């Protein structure tokens, strides 16, 4: 079976417990599935943007997605994504939750065509963060390579998201209307 999706996880020395927790969730889901897990670990010699670009450069699958080492994903994450990839979309959006030590959990929606909000906005019946597709969403590797990552340690994800959205390369996107990603924010959430 040829792999369809690369899950790229970036980490650094000293964060082994985060990586172990995430691998415990992911490894059981990818067993026997057409998924490659790529872990890039260093001692902060490269910027986050450089590591994302390296993962993209070595990716050999039609789709790539990044999971931050300190975040967690749904127990159905891999299967639901693989189900959507059968229809060959350009990318896949989904729902998630942002948690912080300083704030209550807030929902987010990543979906093609949504505007980037840096504060929660009213969406349907609640206040949430909205984003177009970004590095946390599976995207066709050929499209992701056209966008690429800049060498930044902070903001490389926003830069990629903005340029991906502005490129209009995502023409056909799927959406999983379930909580798939649980983002552990380490700063203060703006309310």
C-alpha positions as CSV (number, residue, x, y, z in Angstrom):
1,X,0.0,0.0,0.0
2,X,1.4,3.4,-1.1
3,X,1.4,6.1,1.6
4,X,-1.1,8.9,1.1
5,X,-0.3,11.2,4.0
6,X,2.7,12.5,5.8
7,X,2.2,13.6,9.4
8,X,5.2,15.9,10.2
9,X,6.0,16.5,13.9
10,X,8.7,19.1,14.8
11,X,10.3,18.9,18.2
12,X,13.4,19.9,20.1
13,X,15.5,18.3,22.8
14,X,13.9,18.6,26.2
15,X,10.3,18.1,24.9
16,X,10.4,14.3,24.9
17,X,7.4,13.9,27.2
18,X,5.2,16.0,24.7
19,X,6.4,13.9,21.8
20,X,5.9,10.6,23.6
21,X,2.3,11.6,24.5
22,X,1.5,12.6,20.9
23,X,3.2,9.5,19.4
24,X,1.1,7.4,21.8
25,X,-2.1,8.9,20.2
26,X,-0.8,8.9,16.6
27,X,1.0,5.5,16.4
28,X,-2.0,3.4,17.2
29,X,-4.0,5.3,14.5
30,X,-1.4,4.9,11.7
31,X,-0.8,1.2,12.2
32,X,-1.7,-0.4,8.8
33,X,-2.8,2.9,7.3
34,X,-1.2,4.6,4.3
35,X,0.5,7.2,6.5
36,X,4.1,8.2,7.1
37,X,5.0,9.9,10.3
38,X,8.1,12.1,10.1
39,X,9.7,13.5,13.2
40,X,12.3,16.3,12.9
41,X,14.2,16.9,16.2
42,X,17.1,19.2,16.9
43,X,18.5,21.3,19.6
44,X,17.1,24.6,18.2
45,X,19.8,24.8,15.4
46,X,17.2,25.4,12.8
47,X,14.2,27.8,12.9
48,X,10.7,26.3,13.0
49,X,10.2,27.6,9.4
50,X,13.4,25.8,8.3
51,X,12.2,22.5,9.9
52,X,8.8,22.8,8.3
53,X,10.4,23.4,4.9
54,X,12.7,20.5,5.4
55,X,9.8,18.2,6.2
56,X,8.0,19.5,3.1
57,X,11.2,18.9,1.0
58,X,11.5,15.3,2.0
59,X,7.8,14.5,1.9
60,X,7.1,11.7,-0.6
61,X,3.3,11.5,-0.1
62,X,0.5,13.4,-2.0
63,X,-0.6,15.1,1.3
64,X,1.2,16.6,4.2
65,X,0.0,17.9,7.6
66,X,1.9,19.2,10.7
67,X,1.0,18.5,14.3
68,X,2.8,20.5,17.0
69,X,4.5,18.3,19.5
70,X,2.7,19.8,22.5
71,X,-0.8,19.4,21.0
72,X,-3.1,16.4,20.8
73,X,-5.5,15.1,18.2
74,X,-8.7,13.2,18.2
75,X,-8.7,9.4,18.4
76,X,-10.3,9.4,15.0
77,X,-7.9,12.0,13.5
78,X,-6.2,9.7,11.0
79,X,-9.2,7.7,9.8
80,X,-11.4,10.8,9.3
81,X,-8.7,12.5,7.3
82,X,-8.0,9.4,5.2
83,X,-11.8,9.2,4.5
84,X,-11.8,12.8,3.1
85,X,-8.6,12.3,1.1
86,X,-10.4,9.6,-1.0
87,X,-12.2,12.4,-2.8
88,X,-8.8,14.0,-3.7
89,X,-9.4,17.5,-2.2
90,X,-6.7,20.2,-2.3
91,X,-7.0,20.4,1.5
92,X,-9.0,19.4,4.5
93,X,-10.5,21.7,7.1
94,X,-11.8,20.8,10.6
95,X,-12.8,22.0,14.0
96,X,-10.6,22.1,17.1
97,X,-10.2,23.6,20.6
98,X,-7.6,26.1,21.8
99,X,-6.7,25.7,25.5
100,X,-4.6,28.0,27.6
101,X,-3.6,28.1,31.3
102,X,-5.0,31.6,31.4
103,X,-8.4,31.2,29.6
104,X,-11.2,28.8,29.1
105,X,-11.1,26.6,26.0
106,X,-12.2,28.3,22.7
107,X,-13.3,26.6,19.6
108,X,-11.6,27.2,16.2
109,X,-12.7,26.4,12.7
110,X,-10.1,25.9,9.9
111,X,-11.9,26.0,6.6
112,X,-11.1,27.2,3.1
113,X,-12.5,30.6,2.4
114,X,-12.7,31.7,6.1
115,X,-11.0,34.9,7.1
116,X,-8.1,34.8,9.7
117,X,-9.3,36.1,13.1
118,X,-6.8,36.9,15.8
119,X,-9.7,37.3,18.3
120,X,-12.7,35.2,18.7
121,X,-15.6,36.2,16.4
122,X,-19.2,35.2,16.2
123,X,-19.6,32.3,13.9
124,X,-22.9,30.6,13.7
125,X,-24.1,30.5,17.4
126,X,-20.8,31.0,19.4
127,X,-17.6,32.9,19.5
128,X,-14.6,31.1,17.9
129,X,-11.4,31.6,16.1
130,X,-11.6,31.2,12.3
131,X,-8.8,30.5,10.0
132,X,-8.4,29.5,6.3
133,X,-6.4,26.3,5.9
134,X,-3.0,26.3,7.4
135,X,-0.1,24.0,8.5
136,X,-2.4,22.1,10.9
137,X,-4.6,21.0,8.0
138,X,-3.8,18.3,5.4
139,X,-2.9,20.0,2.1
140,X,-1.7,18.6,-1.2
141,X,2.1,18.4,-1.0
142,X,2.5,20.0,-4.4
143,X,0.4,23.0,-3.3
144,X,2.3,23.3,0.0
145,X,5.6,23.3,-1.8
146,X,4.5,26.2,-4.0
147,X,3.8,28.2,-0.8
148,X,6.8,27.0,1.3
149,X,7.9,28.2,4.7
150,X,10.1,31.2,5.6
151,X,12.9,30.9,8.1
152,X,11.2,32.2,11.2
153,X,10.9,30.9,14.8
154,X,7.6,32.7,15.3
155,X,5.0,33.6,12.8
156,X,6.0,31.1,10.1
157,X,2.6,29.4,10.5
158,X,0.7,32.7,10.0
159,X,2.9,33.6,7.0
160,X,2.2,30.2,5.4
161,X,-1.5,30.4,6.1
162,X,-1.8,33.9,4.7
163,X,0.2,33.1,1.5
164,X,-1.7,29.8,1.0
165,X,-5.0,31.7,1.3
166,X,-3.9,34.5,-1.0
167,X,-2.6,32.1,-3.6
168,X,-6.1,30.8,-4.3
169,X,-4.5,27.4,-5.0
170,X,-7.1,25.6,-2.8
171,X,-10.0,25.1,-5.2
172,X,-11.6,22.0,-3.8
173,X,-11.5,21.6,0.0
174,X,-13.1,19.1,2.3
175,X,-14.3,19.8,5.8
176,X,-14.6,17.5,8.8
177,X,-17.3,18.9,11.1
178,X,-15.8,17.3,14.2
179,X,-13.3,18.4,16.9
180,X,-10.0,17.0,15.5
181,X,-7.2,19.0,17.0
182,X,-6.6,20.2,20.5
183,X,-4.1,23.2,20.5
184,X,-2.3,23.9,23.7
185,X,-1.6,27.6,23.6
186,X,1.4,28.6,25.8
187,X,0.7,32.4,25.9
188,X,-2.3,34.6,26.7
189,X,-5.3,34.3,24.5
190,X,-6.8,37.6,23.4
191,X,-10.4,38.0,24.3
